[in-house]
Amino acid sequence: ASAAPYPPPMQTLFPPADAQAILARIETLRPDSPRRWGKMDPAQALAHLAIAMDGACDTAAQKQTLLGRIVTPFILGMVLGEKPFAKGSPTDPTYVVPDARDFAREKARLAEGIDRFVRRGDAQPTYPIHPFFGRLNGEQWGRLAWKHLDHHLRQFGA
């Protein structure tokens, strides 16, 4: 038997096993799951993630923020790297969910968004422009999506 590669490959949302693992973690989330940090409740977090997945699948023209254009070249490698996102990472105002949401509805919406994203695949000629990070390739989008989902699932112990 061969040894596992070191370092282990970074997860992205495109391989079926990685997407299924994320979906299984979402299934463990409950409306009353206690948060470990942040301000969102589980339903708001699911809505926040669903909005982000919609953006990752959106073909409408978006522009990268000026701040994103300035700092992305310096931080993208770190953002997509091995370390999980830090607690209290800034949230783009587009993705803030200030109101109460229906847990079951948002959970279903997120699962559908993940499915759409995974079906789109990581070998498309073009992807949406991320509002902060700008133009990303499929591998980068898959990594960013996985890390974002992981961050909020860890927020609730899922």
N, C-alpha and C positions, 0 to 999 in steps of 0.2 A: 504494500500500500504506500502511495506517495504521500509526503507530508503536505499539509495545507499551505497555500502560499502565504508568505509574510511580506509586508503587512496584508491582512485580509482585504479582498476587494471592497471598495466602498459601495454601499447600497445606493441604488437609484430606484425610481418607481417603475421602470420599464420591465425588468425581468418578472415573469409571472410569480415566482416564489416571493420576491420582495414586495410586490403589490399585494399578494394574498396575506403576507405577514402583517402588513399595515392594516388591511381590512379586518383581520382577526383581532388586532389590537383595538380598532374602533368598536368592534362588537363587545369588548369588555367595558367600554365606557358607559356610565349610567348618568341619568339626569342629575343625580345628587352626588356624583363623584367629587370628593373634596379637591380643591385646587392647592397645589404646592407653592405657586407663585402667581402673580398677575392679578388682573381684575375680572377677566371673563369667567362666566360659568360654563359648564360643558356645552349647553345648547349654543351659546354665543361663539364658543371656540369652533364648534362644528360649522356654524354659519360663516365664520371668518375663513376657515379652511376651504369651504365650498366656493366662496367668492374668489379666493386665490386660485383654485383649480379652474374656475370659469375663465379667469384671466390667462391662465397657462394654455387654455384651449382656444382663446378668442383670436379671431383673425382680423378684428377691427384695428385700424392703425392707432398705435399708442406712441407717445413720446417719452423718452427717458428724461428724468428731471436733471436740471443743471448740476445739482449736488452729486447725483449718481454718476454723471459723466466725469466729474472731477475725481471722485474717490474710488469708483469701481476698479480702475486698473491697479490700484494699490491693495484692495481688500478681497477681490473676487476669489483668489486662490485660497485665502483663509476661510472665507464663507463656505466654499465648497469642500473644504478639507475634512479631516477626520473628526475634529472636535465638534460636539453638538452645539447648537446655537445657545448663546448665553441667556440666562434668565433676564427678563427686562429688556430684551432686544427691541429696538424701535419698530413701530408699526406704521406703514404708510397709511395716511388718513383714508384712502380708498377702501382699505380692508378693515377699518374699525367698525365693530358692531355694538352700538350703544344700547340698543333696545332688547327686550326679552324675545326669545325665539322658541319655536316648537321643536323640542329635542328630536322626536321621531322624524319629522319632516326634514330637518337639517341633516340628520344622519343619512337618510335616504338620498338627499341631494348631493352630499359629499361622496357617497359610494358611487353614484352615477357619474359625478365629475371625475373621479379617479378612473373609472372604467373608460370614459371618453378619452382621457389623457393617455392611458396605457394603449388603447386601440390605435391612437394616432401614431404612436411609436417614436423611436429615437432616430429615425433615418429620413426625416422629412427635409426637403430643400430649404424651407424657411419655418421659423417659429415666431410667435408673437414677441414684440419688444417688451421686456420687463420694465415697469415704470421706474425702477431704481437701477437695476443692473444692466439695462439696455439689451443689446442683441446677444442672445445665448444660443448655443447649438443644442442639439437633442440631448447629448450626454449631460451637459450643464443643467438643462431644464429638469431632467430626470433626477439628478442629484439634489438640486435645490428643492424640488417638490418633496422628495423623500425626507430631507432634513427638516423642512417646515412641518410636515405631518408628524414626524418623530418628536419635534420640539413640543408641540401642543399635546400630543398623547402623553409624553413624560410629565407635562404640566399637571395632568390628572392621574398620574400613576398607571396609565394604560400602556 
